[in-house]
Amino acid sequence: MYRVWDFISNYSLFLIGGAILALIWANIDPTSYHHFVEFEIVHDFIVGHLHIDETGHEVRTLTLHYLVNDVLMALFFAIAAKEVWEAVILENGSLRGKKAATPLFATLGGMLGPIGVYLGIAAVLGSETYSAVANGWAIPTATDIAFSYLVGRMVFGAGHPAVRFLLLLAIADDAAGLLILAIFYPSGELAPEFLLLSLGAAIGVFVLFNWLPRRMDRGNQLRPTSTWVRKVLSFWPYAIAGCLSWYGFQEAGLHPALGLLPIVPTIPHADRAFGIFAAAEEHLHDLLNEIEHALKVPVEIILGLFGLLNAGVEFSSMGPATWLVLLGLIVGKPIGITLFGWIAARPLGLGIPAGMRIIDLVVIGFVAAIGFTVSLFVASVAFDAGPIQDAAKMGALFSFFAAVLSLIAGKVCRVEKQDA
């Protein structure tokens, strides 16, 4: 049973299954599908989609779509933030020092390339098309870290340095994507004063339940105060702070799915990390890793629901946004990553990992072109519900074909697989 579950979770089969079911349902009976997606759980609630009702008053309605996309997906982004935080803050973090320089340059290329292709082709198609689709420029910048990692292992083998390079790139891409969502895609009118609630929750929980217990335990190897806080209070102070921070993001007009990001750095963390997908991570028992381990199964289920509620696009909805997103990913990503990676490695002299070739950057570019989860999410916030959003989502779904292109590129570039 455990092996079956590990296979399902490691290959994100819940997400894939949810997306496939949504596509089938939306194309067989679109009316019932959209009724399901927008099912109203609570009317006029403290959280939910803000709109004007028939009486002219502002109300928040908690729908199934809002519950998954804006509330539950906060847990997914919290895990992504945890990996970024580890990579940046820890002494041996993967995004610290010279070893991260070339992947970071490649990440920049992997974002500018898709943006250039997306907006460039949109401009060629005419001002009317450009105006309609321009706000979706960030959709093809995304890299689905889980799927890219799995495809990368298929192409290069688990022991190839290109896989670690790809992971660094994907983590940096996630960090940039979180910033883009926060800055360029607010969920409503901005009210930044509410961010003080998020900031206060983060500072308060860090001082009272992290810094202060350690301060009180100075010189005492038994660490009685820290132990009591860990055993008795556990994760609850951080859960409460997370709720306050999430609410602050919602009321501030920022996308609330990012609301847990200020809380992640406040949680007690080990002074080491083995990296995302590493089996050794399961043996770290600091609170932050324990929380991540506890969230793994719920987040897999949440991703399945996310696929079900967001991938239901009718095939007839394909349009210019579909091809712009797809070309941005499968053309812009490889070009940007290869060009900027080469500039960093050769003219700037930053080099690439031992055992890796420059030509491997081309293959990495195709692997990183799998946008899927994050591209779907950005599409859902970049455009209002309707034909353009559906067309852009179809492009994100089609980015799965980048896996096939990656395998072909691996053969053409004569990649020699290296097992761990």
N, C-alpha and C positions, 0 to 999 in steps of 0.2 A: 504493500500500500504506500509506504513512504517513497519507494522508488518511483512509483507512478506519479505521486504528487510532485516529487522533485523534477521529473521530466516535464510535467505540465507547467510548473512555475518557471523552470529554467528557460523554457522555450516560449514563455508568455502565451500559452495556448488559450488562456481565458480571453486575453485581449484579441487574439486572432479570431477565436470562435465568436466573440461578441460582434466583431466587425463583419464577419461573414453572415451571421444571422441577421444583422441590421440591413445589409445589402439585399439579402433575399426578401426580407419582410417589406422593406420600402419599395421594392420593385413589384411585389405581388399585390400588396394592399397598402399604398402610401397613406391613405386616410387614417386607418387604424394605427399605423406606426406613429404618425405625428401626434395623434391623440394620446398615445402611450407616452411619448417623449415629454409632452407638455402637461401630463397628468398633474392636477392641482392637489397638493397634499394639504396645505393650510393656506387660507386666504387671509390677507391683512395680518401678517406675522412680523416679528422683529427682524427676521432675515428673509431674503428672497429677492426676486426680480422687482425692481422699482418701476412702477408705471402709473399712469393716470387712469382711474376707473371711470365708470359711466356717470358718476356724480361730480367728476372734476377734481377729486381728491387724490393725492399721492398715496399709494398703498404698495406694500411689498407682498408678493405672492410666492410662496415656497412651492415650486414645481419639482418634479422628479429630475428634470434636466438641471435645474439650479442646484439641487441637492448633490448631484454627482459632480458636475463641472466646477462649481464654486465652493462647495463645502468639502466633500470627500476627497477631491483631487488635491486639496491642500496637503494631505498626507503623502501623496506621491511627490509633490514638489519639495516637501520637507526632507524626504530621503535623498532626493537629488541635491538639495542644499547641504546635507550632511556630508556627502561625498566631496562636494566642492570645498566645504569648510576644512575637511581633513587635508585635502590636497594643498591648500593654501597656507594653513596655520601651523601644521606640524613640522618639526625640524626636518624630517625626512619626507615631507609631502611632495607629491609628484609634480606640483606646479610651483615649486620653489627652485631658485637657482638656475644655472646655465642649462641644466638638462631639460628644462621646460621651455627654453627660448624658441627652438625650432618648432615644436608642436604649437606653441602660442602664435607664432607667425603664420603657420599653416591654418590655424583656426581663423585668424583674421581673413586670410584668403578664402577660406571656406564659407565666410559670411559675405564678403564683398563680391565674390564671384557670382553667387546666386542672385544677389540684389541687382548687380549689373545686368545679368542676363534677363531677369524678370522685368525690370523697368525698361531696359533697352528694347526688348521685343515689344513690350506694351506700347512704347512710344512709336515704334514703326507701324503698329496696327492702327494708329490714329488717336487723336485727342479724346474722342468719345470713349474709346476702350480704355485708354490710359487713365482717364478720370474715374472710370468705374472700378478699376482693379488696383489702382496705385496703393491703396491702404494695405494691401496684402503683401507688400514687399518683404516682410519678415518671415512669411510662411516657409519659403524654401531655404532659409538659413538654418533650420533645425536639423539636428542629427538624433535619431532614436538610439540612445546609448545601448540598450539591451540587444536590440536586433542587430545593430552594427557590430557589436562585440561577437555575437554568435556567428554572423557571416564572416567576420574577420578571422575567426578561428577555423572556419571551414576552408578559407582561401589560403591562409598563411600557416595554419597549424598553431597549437596552443603555445609553443615555445618560441615562436618567431618574434624578434624585437618590434616588428611592425605592428603587432597586436597591442603591445604596451603603448607605442606611439599613438595608435588609434584611440586607445582609452584616454590618454592625456588630452588628445584633441576633442574627444566627445565630452569630457568633463568640463573643459574650458568653454566649449560650445554651449553646454547647459548653463554655465555661469553667465555668459553673455546673453543667452536667451531669457533668463530670469530678469536681467536688467532691462532688456528690450520690452518685455511684457509690462514691467512696472512703469517705465517711462513713457512709452509710446502708445500703450493700449489701456488707458484708464477705463474703468467700468461705468463711470458716470461723471457728473460735474465734480471737479476736485474740491475737497475741503480738507486741506493738509493739516489743519489743527487737530483732526482726529488721529493723526499719526503719533501725536503725543501719548495717546492711550497705548499704542503698540510699543513705543519707546519706553514708557513708564513701566509697562508689564515686563519687558525684557530686562531693564535695569533692576527692577524690584526683585524679580525671581532670581536673578544672578547674585545679587548682594545677599539676600536673606537665606537662600537655600544652597548656594554654591561657595561664594567667597567667605561669608561669615562663619559657617561651620568649620571650614579649613583654617580660618584665622584663630578660632577658639581652640583648635586642636594642635596649634603649633607647639612643638617640643614633646608631644605625647604620641608615641608610636601606636598606641591602641586606637587613636582617633575616635573617641566615644561619640562626640557630637555628630561628626560626618556619618558614622555608622548608623546612629539613631535616625538621622534624616533619611538616609538611604533605605533602611529597613521599614521604618514606620510610614514615612510620607511618600516614599517611592517616587513615581513620576507625576503624582497628582498636582504638585505646585506648578509644574511645567505645562500640564494639560490645561489648568485654569488660566495660566498666563497666555497659552496658545489661543484659547477662546477669546480672551480680551484683545489680543493682537489681531486675530482674524476679524473681529467686529470693528476694530479701528480701521483696518484696511477697507472693509466694506463701506463704512461711513465716509472714509476719506476719498472714495471714488477710485481707488486702485483695485486691481483685480483681487478679490478676497482669496483666491486659490494660492496666492503668494503670502497669505497672512501669517503663516508659521515661520517664515524665514528669519525674522528678528529673534525668535526664541531658540532656534537650533544652536547658535554659538554659546548660549548661556548654560547648556546642559553639561554636567561633568563628563569629561572625555578622557580616554587613555592617551598617553603620550606617544602612541604609535598607531599605525593603521597598515593593514596589508593590502588595501585597495579593493575597490568594488569587484564583486564576483569571486573574490579569493575565499577558499574554504576556511582558511585560518581565521577569518573574521569572526566565525562562529565561536571562537575560543576567547574572544575579548568580552569581558563582563562589566565594563564600565556602563554607566546608565545610558549614555547615548547609543552605544551599540546594542544594549539590551532592548531599548525602545525600537531600534531599527529591526532587530530580529523579530520582535513581537508584531511589528507592522507588516512583515513580509507577506503573510497569507491574506490579511485584509486588503492590502494594496493590490495584490494580484486580482482579487475579486472586484475591487473598485475599477481596475483597468478593464476588466471584462465588461462591467456596466458602462464605462466610458465608451468603449468600442460600440456597444449596443446602442447607446443614445446619440452617438455622433457620426457614425459611419453609414447611417441609413440614407444613402443618396441614390436617386433614380438615375439610371444610365442615360436617360434622355437629357439630364441637366448638364452634361458635358459642354463646355464652352471655352472661350479664350483663357479664363482663369485656370482651367484644368491644365492646359498645355504650358502656360506660363510657369505654374508651380512645378510641373514635372521637368520642364527644360531647365528651370533654375536649379533644380536638384541634380539631375543627371548630367548636365553640361557645366553649369556654373561651379558646382562643388569640385569636380575633378580638376578643372582648369585653375580655380582659385587656390586649392590646396597644393597642387603641383607647383604652380608659379611661385607662390609665397614661400613654400617649403624649400624650393631650390634657392631662392634669394637668401633665405636665412642660412642654409647649409653651405652654399658656395661663396657668393660675393661677400656676405657678412661674416663668413668663417665660423659660424656657430656649430656646424657639423650635424651629423645624424647618428643615431645609435649604431654601435658596432654590429655588423652582420646584416645591416639594412642598406639597400641601394636607393639611389635617387628615383629610379623607375618605379620603385615600390610606392612612391607617393601617388602615382597615377591610380594604382589599385586601391590605395587607401581612400582616395577621392571618391571612387565609385561606391565603396563600402559606406562611407560617411553620407552618401546621398540618400540613404534610407531615412526619410523624415518621419513618417507614420505618426506615432503618438503625439509628439510635440507639434508637428505640422498641423495635425487635426485640431489640436487645442488652439493654436494661434489662429487658424482659419475661423474657428468658432467665435473668436473675440475681434478679429480684424473686420469682419463683415456682419451686417445684420442678417438674420435668417431670411433666406430667399435664394434665387437662382445663382447669384454670384458666389455666395457662401458654399452652396452645394457643389458648384463647379470647382471651386478651390479645394474642397474636401476630396473630390474625386482625384485631383492631382496628387494630393497627399497619399491617398490609398494606392495609386498607381506607382508611387515611389518604391513599392515592394519589388518592382522589376529591376531596381538597382542591384538587388542581390544576384540576379542572373547575369547582369552586366559585370558585376564584380568577379564572378567565377570565370567569365570569358576573358576579362582583363588579366586575371591571374594566369590563365593559360598563355595568352599572347605575350605577356611580360615575363614568362618563364619563372614564375615564383616557385621556389623550392620549399615545400612545407617542412616545418620543423616542429616536431612533437615535443611536449614538455618533458 
